[in-house]
């Protein structure tokens, strides 16, 4: 076994310890909120931002109007819209600002985080707590900073997509037709 394959096994072990600790009780309600929303806006910083962008891409494939906060083509958020925020710490200043503005405009705020008592946790109407360390945690894992949170979030987002796909009977063929064709 090489060092790389050994590290991969340790990463999988950490993910396997983290995922069973996620509280999935609100995911069905969150999926319904997203499904019924007029538009979905997504935001996250750093690697958490990359993970939530992948989620936004799949939401687009599921048939939703999705916008990445900060992109030049992103319209103004309004009542009937939902903002989904991914933040391990729940304290990232720009994300707090996004959530405050969205809520002020009458949009719903959903948070994926490790810290339910964070400033974002106080703003969000719904949240999913991922039991993993973040960049501000005292606890350490093999992986640096928030890697475990980002990996667990990515898997969580993919699981939500699968539940949505089944619940609302969205076929793979339909999703594939919505995939980008300017590649």
Backbone as numpy.savetxt, mean C-alpha at the origin, in Angstrom:
# Nx Ny Nz CAx CAy CAz Cx Cy Cz
25.57 -24.08 -0.38 24.72 -22.89 -0.38 25.61 -21.65 -0.38
25.29 -20.71 -1.27 26.05 -19.46 -1.33 25.52 -18.50 -0.28
26.28 -17.45 -0.03 25.81 -16.43 0.92 24.49 -15.81 0.43
24.41 -15.56 -0.87 23.20 -14.96 -1.42 21.98 -15.84 -1.16
22.09 -17.13 -1.43 20.93 -18.00 -1.22 20.62 -18.13 0.27
21.63 -18.09 1.11 21.41 -18.10 2.55 20.67 -16.85 3.02
21.07 -15.69 2.48 20.38 -14.44 2.80 18.93 -14.48 2.33
18.72 -15.02 1.14 17.35 -15.10 0.63 16.48 -15.95 1.57
17.03 -17.03 2.06 16.28 -17.89 2.98 15.95 -17.13 4.28
16.92 -16.37 4.77 16.68 -15.58 5.99 15.62 -14.50 5.75
15.65 -13.88 4.57 14.63 -12.88 4.22 13.25 -13.53 4.20
13.15 -14.69 3.56 11.87 -15.40 3.53 11.40 -15.77 4.93
12.32 -16.16 5.79 11.96 -16.47 7.18 11.38 -15.24 7.88
12.00 -14.08 7.66 11.48 -12.85 8.27 10.09 -12.51 7.73
9.90 -12.65 6.43 8.59 -12.39 5.84 7.56 -13.36 6.41
7.93 -14.63 6.52 7.02 -15.64 7.06 6.65 -15.38 8.52
7.51 -14.70 9.25 7.19 -14.33 10.63 6.31 -13.08 10.68
6.46 -12.21 9.71 5.72 -10.94 9.70 4.29 -11.09 9.21
4.08 -11.82 8.15 2.76 -11.88 7.51 1.65 -12.41 8.41
1.87 -13.46 9.19 0.78 -13.94 10.05 0.35 -12.92 11.11
1.16 -11.91 11.36 0.83 -10.90 12.36 0.02 -9.74 11.80
-0.20 -9.71 10.49 -1.01 -8.66 9.88 -2.47 -8.91 10.24
-3.16 -7.85 10.62 -4.59 -7.96 10.93 -5.37 -7.73 9.64
-5.92 -8.81 9.11 -6.63 -8.75 7.82 -8.12 -8.47 7.98
-8.58 -8.19 9.20 -10.01 -8.02 9.44 -10.64 -6.91 8.63
-9.91 -5.85 8.36 -10.48 -4.71 7.64 -10.24 -4.75 6.14
-9.52 -5.75 5.63 -9.19 -5.74 4.20 -10.42 -5.80 3.31
-11.43 -6.59 3.68 -12.65 -6.66 2.84 -13.34 -5.31 2.78
-13.41 -4.62 3.90 -14.02 -3.29 3.93 -13.18 -2.28 3.14
-11.87 -2.41 3.23 -10.98 -1.52 2.47 -11.14 -1.77 0.98
-11.22 -3.03 0.59 -11.43 -3.35 -0.83 -12.74 -2.76 -1.32
-13.80 -2.88 -0.52 -15.10 -2.32 -0.91 -15.03 -0.79 -1.03
-14.32 -0.15 -0.10 -14.15 1.31 -0.15 -13.43 1.70 -1.43
-12.36 0.99 -1.76 -11.62 1.29 -2.98 -12.48 1.04 -4.22
-13.21 -0.06 -4.22 -14.06 -0.42 -5.36 -15.12 0.65 -5.62
-15.71 1.17 -4.55 -16.80 2.15 -4.67 -16.29 3.58 -4.87
-14.99 3.80 -4.73 -14.46 5.15 -4.85 -14.55 5.66 -6.28
-14.64 6.98 -6.37 -14.63 7.61 -7.69 -13.25 7.44 -8.33
-12.23 7.80 -7.56 -10.84 7.67 -8.02 -9.98 7.30 -6.83
-8.84 6.70 -7.12 -7.89 6.31 -6.09 -6.58 7.05 -6.31
-6.10 7.67 -5.25 -4.81 8.34 -5.26 -3.89 7.54 -4.36
-2.64 7.39 -4.76 -1.68 6.64 -3.96 -0.46 7.50 -3.68
0.12 7.28 -2.49 1.33 8.02 -2.14 2.17 7.21 -1.16
3.45 7.39 -1.26 4.43 6.77 -0.37 5.78 7.33 -0.74
6.70 7.26 0.18 8.04 7.79 -0.08 9.04 6.64 -0.16
10.10 6.86 -0.90 11.17 5.88 -0.98 10.70 4.53 -1.50
11.19 3.46 -0.89 10.85 2.10 -1.33 9.39 1.77 -1.03
8.82 2.36 0.01 7.38 2.18 0.27 6.58 2.78 -0.88
7.08 3.88 -1.42 6.46 4.50 -2.58 6.49 3.61 -3.80
7.59 2.88 -3.97 7.67 1.94 -5.09 6.67 0.80 -4.93
6.54 0.28 -3.72 5.60 -0.81 -3.47 4.16 -0.37 -3.73
3.81 0.83 -3.28 2.42 1.27 -3.48 2.16 1.64 -4.93
3.19 2.05 -5.65 3.00 2.29 -7.09 2.66 0.99 -7.81
3.26 -0.11 -7.39 2.91 -1.40 -8.00 1.45 -1.74 -7.71
0.98 -1.40 -6.51 -0.42 -1.61 -6.16 -1.32 -0.74 -7.04
-0.94 0.51 -7.22 -1.71 1.40 -8.08 -1.82 0.86 -9.50
-0.73 0.28 -9.98 -0.73 -0.31 -11.32 -1.75 -1.44 -11.42
-1.79 -2.30 -10.40 -2.77 -3.40 -10.41 -4.19 -2.88 -10.24
-4.39 -1.84 -9.45 -5.73 -1.25 -9.32 -6.21 -0.72 -10.67
-5.31 -0.17 -11.44 -5.62 0.26 -12.80 -6.05 -0.93 -13.64
-5.32 -2.04 -13.51 -5.68 -3.26 -14.26 -7.04 -3.80 -13.82
-7.41 -3.52 -12.57 -8.72 -3.96 -12.07 -9.85 -3.04 -12.55
-9.48 -1.92 -13.17 -10.49 -1.04 -13.76 -10.70 0.28 -13.06
-9.86 0.62 -12.08 -10.02 1.87 -11.36 -9.23 3.01 -12.00
-9.69 4.20 -11.75 -8.96 5.40 -12.12 -7.97 5.66 -10.99
-6.66 5.57 -11.29 -5.63 5.64 -10.26 -4.66 6.77 -10.59
-4.27 7.51 -9.55 -3.35 8.63 -9.74 -2.26 8.58 -8.67
-1.02 8.81 -9.08 0.10 8.88 -8.16 0.27 10.33 -7.75
0.17 10.58 -6.45 0.31 11.94 -5.94 1.68 12.48 -6.36
1.69 13.67 -6.90 2.93 14.31 -7.32 3.23 14.19 -8.80
2.59 13.22 -9.47 2.78 13.13 -10.92 2.08 14.30 -11.58
2.62 14.77 -12.67 2.09 15.95 -13.34 0.67 15.76 -13.84
0.29 14.52 -14.12 -1.07 14.26 -14.63 -2.08 13.97 -13.52
-1.67 14.08 -12.27 -2.57 13.80 -11.15 -3.51 14.98 -10.94
-4.84 14.73 -10.98 -5.80 15.81 -10.78 -5.96 16.14 -9.29
-6.83 17.10 -8.99 -7.10 17.44 -7.60 -7.97 16.35 -6.97
-7.69 16.05 -5.71 -8.47 15.06 -4.98 -9.75 15.70 -4.49
-10.84 14.93 -4.46 -12.15 15.47 -4.10 -12.92 14.47 -3.25
-14.06 14.91 -2.77 -14.96 14.02 -2.05 -15.34 12.86 -2.97
-15.39 11.67 -2.42 -15.67 10.48 -3.22 -14.41 9.76 -3.66
-13.26 10.40 -3.49 -11.97 9.80 -3.82 -11.38 9.15 -2.57
-10.37 8.34 -2.77 -9.65 7.70 -1.68 -8.15 7.92 -1.88
-7.47 8.25 -0.79 -6.02 8.33 -0.79 -5.49 7.13 -0.01
-4.63 6.33 -0.65 -3.97 5.21 0.02 -2.52 5.61 0.26
-2.12 5.56 1.53 -0.78 5.98 1.93 -0.03 4.76 2.45
1.21 4.58 1.99 2.09 3.56 2.52 3.24 4.24 3.23
3.32 4.02 4.55 4.38 4.64 5.34 4.70 3.76 6.54
5.89 3.20 6.54 6.28 2.35 7.66 6.20 3.08 8.98
6.78 4.25 9.06 6.81 5.01 10.31 5.49 5.71 10.60
4.77 6.05 9.53 3.55 6.84 9.71 3.82 8.28 10.04
5.06 8.69 9.90 5.46 10.05 10.30 6.10 10.86 9.18
6.22 10.32 8.00 6.88 11.03 6.90 6.11 12.32 6.60
6.80 13.42 6.77 6.17 14.75 6.74 5.32 14.99 5.49
5.85 14.73 4.31 5.10 15.00 3.08 3.86 14.13 2.99
3.92 12.91 3.50 2.76 12.02 3.46 1.69 12.47 4.44
2.12 13.01 5.59 1.17 13.59 6.54 0.45 14.76 5.87
1.19 15.59 5.17 0.60 16.72 4.45 -0.40 16.24 3.41
-0.03 15.22 2.64 -0.96 14.66 1.64 -2.24 14.19 2.30
-2.12 13.46 3.38 -3.30 12.90 4.06 -4.18 14.00 4.65
-3.57 15.01 5.24 -4.34 16.12 5.81 -5.13 16.85 4.72
-4.47 17.11 3.59 -5.15 17.80 2.49 -6.27 16.96 1.90
-6.02 15.67 1.74 -7.05 14.77 1.20 -8.27 14.74 2.10
-8.04 14.61 3.38 -9.15 14.57 4.35 -9.92 15.89 4.34
-9.19 17.00 4.25 -9.82 18.33 4.22 -10.73 18.47 2.99
-10.36 17.80 1.89 -11.16 17.86 0.66 -12.32 16.86 0.67
-12.44 16.08 1.73 -13.54 15.12 1.85 -13.23 13.73 1.32
-11.97 13.48 0.99 -11.57 12.14 0.53 -11.32 11.24 1.74
-11.47 9.96 1.52 -11.16 8.98 2.56 -9.66 8.69 2.51
-9.09 8.37 3.68 -7.67 8.07 3.78 -7.49 6.67 4.34
-6.74 5.86 3.61 -6.40 4.50 4.04 -4.88 4.45 4.20
-4.43 3.85 5.29 -3.01 3.80 5.61 -2.53 2.37 5.76
-1.37 2.08 5.19 -0.65 0.84 5.44 0.63 1.25 6.16
0.83 0.72 7.38 1.91 1.19 8.24 2.33 0.14 9.26
3.39 0.42 9.97 3.77 -0.39 11.13 3.35 0.29 12.43
2.92 1.55 12.32 2.73 2.39 13.50 1.33 3.00 13.54
0.40 2.31 14.19 -0.98 2.80 14.24 -1.12 4.06 15.08
-0.17 4.36 15.95 -0.24 5.54 16.80 0.47 6.75 16.21
0.82 6.66 14.96 1.54 7.74 14.28 0.59 8.89 13.92
1.17 9.96 13.43 0.35 11.09 12.96 -0.56 10.65 11.82
-0.04 9.83 10.90 -0.88 9.33 9.81 -1.97 8.41 10.34
-1.64 7.64 11.36 -2.62 6.76 11.98 -3.80 7.53 12.56
-3.55 8.73 13.05 -4.62 9.57 13.61 -5.48 10.20 12.51
-4.94 10.32 11.31 -5.67 10.94 10.19 -6.48 9.89 9.44
-5.94 8.71 9.28 -6.55 7.68 8.45 -7.89 7.20 9.02
-8.81 6.95 8.11 -10.09 6.37 8.50 -9.99 4.87 8.67
-9.15 4.24 7.86 -8.90 2.81 7.90 -7.41 2.58 7.75
-6.92 1.50 8.37 -5.51 1.18 8.20 -5.28 -0.31 8.33
-4.18 -0.74 7.74 -3.70 -2.10 7.89 -2.33 -1.99 8.55
-2.18 -2.69 9.66 -0.93 -2.67 10.39 -0.09 -3.86 9.96
1.09 -3.58 9.43 2.05 -4.61 9.04 3.07 -4.71 10.16
3.14 -5.85 10.79 4.08 -6.05 11.90 5.48 -6.29 11.34
6.20 -5.22 11.18 7.57 -5.28 10.66 8.30 -4.05 11.15
9.59 -4.13 11.17 10.37 -2.95 11.56 10.32 -1.92 10.44
10.49 -0.68 10.83 10.60 0.40 9.83 11.94 1.10 10.06
12.19 2.11 9.28 13.50 2.77 9.35 13.77 3.41 10.71
12.72 3.68 11.49 12.88 4.31 12.79 12.83 3.33 13.95
12.65 2.05 13.67 12.51 1.05 14.74 13.83 0.81 15.47
13.69 0.51 16.75 14.85 0.12 17.55 15.21 -1.34 17.27
14.18 -2.16 17.00 14.37 -3.58 16.72 15.07 -3.72 15.37
15.91 -4.70 15.27 16.60 -4.90 14.01 16.27 -6.27 13.42
16.45 -6.37 12.15 16.35 -7.63 11.44 17.64 -7.75 10.63
17.74 -8.81 9.92 18.89 -8.98 9.02 18.93 -7.85 8.00
17.76 -7.43 7.58 17.64 -6.48 6.48 17.74 -5.03 6.98
18.24 -4.15 6.13 18.37 -2.75 6.54 17.03 -2.02 6.54
16.93 -1.10 7.47 15.83 -0.14 7.58 14.46 -0.77 7.40
13.67 -0.34 6.44 12.30 -0.80 6.29 12.08 -1.88 5.27
13.11 -2.61 4.91 12.96 -3.61 3.85 11.84 -4.61 4.13
11.75 -5.10 5.36 10.72 -6.08 5.69 9.32 -5.49 5.53
9.12 -4.26 5.95 7.83 -3.60 5.77 7.48 -3.49 4.29
8.44 -3.09 3.49 8.20 -2.92 2.05 7.86 -4.25 1.38
8.59 -5.31 1.75 8.32 -6.63 1.16 6.96 -7.15 1.59
6.64 -7.04 2.88 5.35 -7.51 3.37 4.21 -6.69 2.76
4.42 -5.39 2.57 3.40 -4.53 1.94 3.15 -4.96 0.51
4.22 -5.23 -0.21 4.09 -5.66 -1.62 3.23 -6.92 -1.69
3.50 -7.89 -0.82 2.72 -9.13 -0.80 1.28 -8.86 -0.37
1.10 -7.98 0.61 -0.24 -7.59 1.04 -1.02 -6.99 -0.11
-0.41 -6.08 -0.84 -1.08 -5.44 -1.98 -1.48 -6.48 -3.03
-0.59 -7.42 -3.32 -0.91 -8.47 -4.29 -2.05 -9.36 -3.80
-2.09 -9.64 -2.51 -3.18 -10.44 -1.95 -4.51 -9.69 -2.03
-4.48 -8.39 -1.81 -5.69 -7.57 -1.93 -6.19 -7.60 -3.37
-5.28 -7.52 -4.32 -5.65 -7.58 -5.74 -6.33 -8.91 -6.04
-5.80 -10.00 -5.53 -6.41 -11.31 -5.78 -7.79 -11.42 -5.16
-7.95 -10.88 -3.93 -9.28 -10.91 -3.30 -10.27 -10.08 -4.10
-9.84 -8.90 -4.54 -10.69 -8.02 -5.36 -11.10 -8.73 -6.63
-10.12 -9.32 -7.31 -10.32 -10.01 -8.58 -11.40 -11.09 -8.42
-11.32 -11.82 -7.33 -12.30 -12.88 -7.07 -13.66 -12.30 -6.67
-13.65 -11.35 -5.75 -14.90 -10.79 -5.23 -15.72 -10.10 -6.31
-15.06 -9.37 -7.19 -15.76 -8.61 -8.22 -15.66 -9.28 -9.60
-15.21 -10.50 -9.61 -15.16 -11.34 -10.81 -14.48 -10.64 -11.99
-13.28 -10.18 -11.76 -12.48 -9.56 -12.80 -11.55 -10.63 -13.36
-11.69 -10.91 -14.63 -10.89 -11.97 -15.24 -9.46 -11.50 -15.53
-8.58 -12.46 -15.62 -7.20 -12.17 -16.00 -7.18 -11.53 -17.39
-8.01 -12.00 -18.29 -8.06 -11.44 -19.66 -8.45 -9.96 -19.63
-9.43 -9.62 -18.77 -9.86 -8.23 -18.65 -8.72 -7.37 -18.10
-8.04 -7.89 -17.10 -6.91 -7.15 -16.52 -5.81 -6.96 -17.57
-5.56 -8.01 -18.34 -4.50 -7.94 -19.35 -4.82 -6.89 -20.42
-6.09 -6.74 -20.77 -6.49 -5.73 -21.77 -6.21 -4.31 -21.28
-6.19 -4.13 -19.93 -5.94 -2.81 -19.35 -4.45 -2.55 -19.13
-3.62 -3.55 -19.39 -2.17 -3.40 -19.22 -1.64 -2.42 -20.25
-0.62 -1.68 -19.88 -0.01 -0.69 -20.79 0.40 -1.37 -22.10
0.15 -0.69 -23.20 0.56 -1.23 -24.49 1.56 -0.31 -25.22
2.00 0.72 -24.54 3.05 1.59 -25.07 4.35 1.24 -24.35
4.83 0.03 -24.61 6.04 -0.44 -23.93 7.18 -0.57 -24.91
